[in-house]
Amino acid sequence: MRPENSVECVSTGYVPHRFQREIHANLKRFSVLVCHRRFGKTVLCVNSLVDAASRGKRENGRFAYIAPTYTQAKRVAWDYIRKYCSPLPGVKFNEVELRADLPNGARISLHGADNPDSLRGLYLDGAVLDEYADFRPEAYPTVIRPALSDRKGFAIFIGTPRGHNHFFDLYQTALRNPEWYAACFPSSKTDLIPFEELSSAKDQLTDAQYAQEYECSFDSSSDDVLIPLGLIQEAFDRDVHYPEAPVVMGADVGMSLGGDPSAVVIRQGGEVLGAEEFRFADTMQIAGRMREIYDSQATRPDQVLVDSIGWGAGVAHTLSGWGLPVVPVNVAETAASSERFNRRRDELWWKAREFFSEKQSSLRVFPLRNKLTAELSTPIYAYLPSGKIKVEGKDEMKRRGVSSPNLADAFVLSMGWVRKTSKTISLASLRPTGTPT
């Protein structure tokens, strides 16, 4: 049975390619799509609005296509709105106000983020924010997001990267939050653009421009990022395993029930096997959960590396008393390579950078993989006057509005593995199975 007040199902002529179908199947209330040029993101999003408007159950549904400027919205989306709405019986177009009025009372209109006040006082059942990297940063939180609240409307953010700006921050938010949908589609993964055309683009653009526009790189103009996002995402597709390597468990201890969570990451050589976050109010509960994770592994970790500062000291002591192979790690102490790094923490984060730079790493599919990816790609680094490397600390990240990277810190702690047997953690000395890509 059709929803009340909906438009009868009519073909609009839209035939999505397989990546568009993948997106349609996975869209959530808030979705962030990073797509290469000529992917077809405008067609995809216009049809998402047309579908939502024509099938809407609410009276007088309101949907908006918003571009950085009103002129850009008209140039990019208006012809598509006319094309895909025209097959709907009874639809009317207002050329002056650039809107399509559907017979069920729903309306699709065009707007520009350069004049967000045009949306004030309106409610929205759904919105597309096209080329979000070029928006005025205050447009969404101050005007568009409140307009979505009345009827719990959806928002689709689309675009190509512009460095580590508000679009990058939003993508990181989406990666961290399982209630959001985040996806990235570089041209090398979709094969939607002919090889000859990509080769021509490479010849005419700088490496940074090509990486940004066609490979969806947020990092091409951000030289101070410690571990580039793209470098981590490359590890998603590698089918490599290190059966000869020891299994290690990094454990970062949260401070309280209402504060930062505790986190655990399991790694074997260049392969990250899994991760977990949890919150408990005291060290005994935290230690108990960590022991459960340790015992649940098919191959029990050879070492459990625990941050031994604050609550971590008590957790490390408890786990050691229970017989687990604990290695306390004081990240505030002097680095082993004290001539290069400010503190032990900086040294371990740099090892994490090298882990992905070697391009022999693999991130298995597990529930928190996107969140771990976002946290690992967040910190920046700098050289001190002494010439030593310093990685951005948790407090510094919080001051710029970034949440504490607890999962990433657990992963980084695993880099503190201490050689105690004939085994070695050096990826260069291990022979992975599978096929690196």
Secondary structure, DSSP 8 states (H G I E B T S, - for coil): ---TT-------S----HHHHHHHHH--SEEEEEE-TTS-HHHHHHHHHHHHHHH--STT-EEEEEESSHHHHIIIIIHHHHHHHTTSTT-EEETTTTEEE-TTS-EEEEEETT-GGGGTT---SEEEETTGGGS-TTHIIIIIHHHHHTTT-EEEEEE---SSSHHHHHHHHHHH-TTEEEEEE-HHHH--S-HHHHHHHHHHS-HHHHHHHTS--SSTT-TTBSS-HHHHHHGGG-EEE-TTS-EEEEEE--S-TTS--EEEEEEETTEEEEEEEE--SSHHHHHHHHHHHHHHSSS--SEEEEE-STHHHHHHHHHHHTT--EEEE-TTS--TTTTTBSSHHHHHHHHHHHHHHTT--EE---TTHHHHHHHHT--BEEE-TTS-EEE--HHHHHHTT----HHHHHHHHGGG----SS----GGGS--EEE--
